[in-house]
Amino acid sequence: MATRDDFLKPVRELLARRVGYRCSNPNCRVLTAGPGDGDDGTVDVGVAAHITAAAKGGKRYDPHLTKEERRSAENGIWLCQVHAKLVDDAPERFTVELLREWKRLSEQAARLEIEELDKGLPARQAADIEALKIYAGAFDRSAFKDHFHVEMSMSAFDRAIQDSVVALSTGTLRDRDGNVLAQTIGRSALENRSWREKIGAVIDLLNTIVRRFEIAAASGAIKIHGRGRDLETYCINDHELGHWMDATRGEALKLFSEVLAEAGLDPLPWAPYRHFSRW
């Protein structure tokens, strides 16, 4: 059995503290530490995961690294137990480049949260409103305007949903080409608890759409055309599925629009319901 180059305790603690003990998956950001049952006990459900494997034969193993490099903080990422397992099970999906981007975004989000603590309450409330303005830009994509039954670009759909979840979770707004347009605080750093909860529900709804889409594609309810080509498109053959996805997306837009209204901001530049009538 190959010898593992596991992280030492100081490295594990460093990885956790640099992201505020939150999962580094920008779609998750769940808190991984808290008080235990006793007066002095704690609960830790986080994992210091290797970006490239700790031992030969592991996922994303890099033979060019030394033992010290392999168990260094640079080769680690802090995750919740769920995403640590997913990352280990699907290395072809969770690449080295993706994990390093997660780590960068999560550390940046944690830093912005700390900086916001230095501001007084009025300033933090103003920061919430500025963040909402940036979040709103994430929804200016065709994936949030067209019926799901209309044939659409796979890459555009994937990018739009992913970028929107990242924008809400970490405050990083990107354009269609991946360029950063703006940076603000993430959802977890919002002062207004109600807005945090509603935006958290928006993220859950968007992730649900993605998971349902993957299941439908695997079962054939959604047809993928041009696999492996520069332009992949999808088409939903099941009208009921299309209605469900339209309605779920509509609920996400409705929740976000409620937050904008509560903040006294202009609504999204399109009515969140007009695209969801039956065809």
FIPATOR-838963 format. One line per 3 residues: number of its first residue (from 1); their letters; for each residue x, y, z of C-alpha. Coordinates in pm, whole numbers, plus 50000, padded with zeros to 5 digits. Layout:
<pts>
NUM = a = X/Y/Z  ...
</pts>
This chain:
<pts>
1 = mat = 50000/50000/50000  50138/50342/49903  50247/50572/50183
4 = rdd = 50017/50871/50226  50154/51222/50263  49883/51341/50499
7 = flk = 49849/51695/50624  49992/51778/50964  49759/51938/51221
10 = pvr = 49891/52296/51172  49822/52271/50797  49467/52142/50856
13 = ell = 49399/52428/51096  49543/52681/50851  49323/52558/50566
16 = arr = 49011/52578/50785  49085/52922/50927  49166/53077/50589
19 = vgy = 48808/53010/50474  48639/53087/50805  48572/52716/50870
22 = rcs = 48335/52710/50573  48325/52461/50287  48530/52599/49997
25 = npn = 48275/52490/49737  48128/52830/49640  47790/52662/49588
28 = crv = 47795/52538/49947  47992/52756/50194  47835/52568/50487
31 = lta = 47985/52622/50832  48192/52320/50940  48267/52393/51306
34 = gpg = 48067/52480/51614  48003/52400/51982  47960/52043/52102
37 = dgd = 47731/51907/52373  47961/51992/52661  48058/52336/52786
40 = dgt = 48405/52308/52637  48345/52065/52348  48341/52139/51977
43 = vdv = 48207/51974/51663  48417/51974/51347  48262/51835/51027
46 = gva = 48518/51979/50787  48781/51791/50586  49126/51902/50477
49 = ahi = 49120/51745/50130  49415/51703/49896  49389/51887/49565
52 = taa = 49631/51633/49417  49627/51292/49587  49817/51214/49906
55 = akg = 49944/50883/49765  50020/50717/49433  49705/50573/49278
58 = gkr = 49485/50839/49436  49264/51090/49256  49447/51368/49067
61 = ydp = 49787/51229/49180  50086/51441/49072  50412/51239/49065
64 = hlt = 50621/51553/49028  50545/51680/49379  50775/51614/49672
67 = kee = 50642/51477/50000  50651/51823/50156  50474/51982/49860
70 = rrs = 50208/51711/49861  50119/51772/50226  50157/52150/50215
73 = aen = 49871/52398/50254  49912/52491/49887  49795/52139/49794
76 = giw = 49498/52144/50031  49140/52268/50029  48890/52282/50317
79 = lcq = 48557/52113/50239  48250/51983/50417  48226/51604/50438
82 = vha = 47972/51583/50154  48184/51772/49903  48505/51605/50015
85 = klv = 48343/51274/49921  48210/51407/49588  48547/51553/49494
88 = dda = 48714/51219/49565  48454/51019/49372  48457/51228/49051
91 = per = 48808/51355/48971  48719/51404/48604  48455/51658/48707
94 = ftv = 48638/51815/49001  48969/51897/48837  49281/52046/48994
97 = ell = 49203/52377/48824  48845/52382/48956  48949/52303/49313
100 = rew = 49212/52575/49311  48952/52821/49184  48714/52714/49464
103 = krl = 48991/52771/49716  49073/53115/49579  48707/53225/49574
106 = seq = 48639/53097/49925  48944/53268/50075  48847/53589/49899
109 = aar = 48490/53564/50032  48619/53505/50388  48847/53807/50362
112 = lei = 48560/54030/50248  48346/53907/50540  48619/54008/50786
115 = eel = 48656/54349/50625  48282/54409/50657  48304/54356/51036
118 = dkg = 48506/54676/51064  48211/54882/50942  47925/55011/51151
121 = lpa = 47568/54883/51110  47452/55154/50864  47756/55088/50646
124 = rqa = 47695/54711/50654  47331/54765/50555  47448/54985/50268
127 = adi = 47693/54711/50171  47400/54466/50157  47219/54685/49905
130 = eal = 47530/54730/49691  47576/54352/49695  47217/54298/49577
133 = kiy = 47279/54527/49282  47574/54312/49177  47386/53986/49237
136 = aga = 47110/54108/49004  47356/54121/48715  47398/53744/48735
139 = fdr = 47042/53690/48610  47086/53883/48285  47129/53563/48082
142 = saf = 46903/53381/47836  46899/53084/48076  46675/53298/48301
145 = kdh = 46453/53434/48025  46371/53162/47770  46144/52863/47812
148 = fhv = 46332/52548/47904  46165/52360/47619  46341/52587/47367
151 = ems = 46660/52432/47234  46951/52608/47398  47328/52595/47419
154 = msa = 47448/52351/47686  47758/52555/47767  47553/52875/47800
157 = fdr = 47305/52701/48032  47578/52546/48249  47776/52870/48268
160 = aiq = 47472/53086/48349  47357/52868/48639  47708/52817/48775
163 = dsv = 47797/53186/48749  47474/53288/48922  47526/53050/49213
166 = val = 47887/53166/49251  47781/53532/49238  47522/53483/49513
169 = stg = 47749/53264/49725  48080/53450/49698  47996/53790/49552
172 = tlr = 48204/53734/49237  48014/53838/48922  48151/53710/48590
175 = drd = 48052/53768/48230  47983/53494/47974  48355/53459/47901
178 = gnv = 48452/53412/48265  48590/53762/48318  48527/53917/48662
181 = laq = 48290/54213/48629  48249/54298/48997  48334/54171/49344
184 = tig = 48129/54217/49660  48040/54029/49977  47884/53685/49950
187 = rsa = 47540/53586/50078  47671/53463/50415  47812/53810/50489
190 = len = 47485/53998/50436  47369/54185/50745  46999/54128/50675
193 = rsw = 46913/53778/50794  46590/53757/50592  46778/53840/50272
196 = rek = 47043/53580/50355  46777/53314/50397  46585/53405/50081
199 = iga = 46898/53416/49868  47001/53084/50021  46667/52946/49901
202 = vid = 46734/53091/49554  47068/52905/49546  46896/52583/49654
205 = lln = 46637/52618/49376  46903/52678/49111  47104/52377/49230
208 = tiv = 46784/52169/49224  46731/52263/48859  47085/52152/48775
211 = rrf = 47043/51818/48956  46706/51755/48791  46854/51843/48454
214 = eia = 47135/51589/48503  46889/51316/48600  46663/51393/48303
217 = aas = 46958/51392/48062  47069/51052/48192  46716/50909/48148
220 = gai = 46665/51053/47801  46394/51301/47899  46637/51569/47784
223 = kih = 46820/51512/47456  47176/51639/47421  47289/51707/47065
226 = grg = 47644/51750/46939  47821/51592/47235  48194/51661/47231
229 = rdl = 48157/51943/46980  48213/52314/47034  47837/52370/47029
232 = ety = 47630/52129/47237  47257/52192/47256  46976/52039/47458
235 = cin = 46606/51989/47396  46343/51889/47653  46095/51640/47506
238 = dhe = 45888/51604/47824  45658/51907/47847  45572/51840/48212
241 = lgh = 45942/51844/48296  45977/52169/48105  45687/52320/48302
244 = wmd = 45844/52208/48630  46181/52362/48542  46016/52686/48428
247 = atr = 45811/52703/48749  46110/52627/48972  46318/52892/48801
250 = gea = 46024/53131/48830  46012/53072/49206  46384/53151/49231
253 = lkl = 46337/53476/49039  46032/53562/49249  46227/53521/49574
256 = fse = 46514/53732/49450  46272/53997/49323  46116/54011/49672
259 = vla = 46457/54086/49819  46516/54363/49564  46178/54515/49648
262 = eag = 46249/54504/50023  46577/54684/49958  46400/54954/49758
265 = ldp = 46578/54855/49438  46444/54837/49085  46308/54496/48983
268 = lpw = 46484/54267/48738  46469/54410/48384  46206/54155/48286
271 = apy = 45892/54029/48456  45986/53703/48630  45657/53538/48537
274 = rhf = 45590/53632/48176  45813/53356/48037  45646/53076/48226
277 = srw = 45305/53043/48063  45209/52710/47901  45288/52652/47533
</pts>
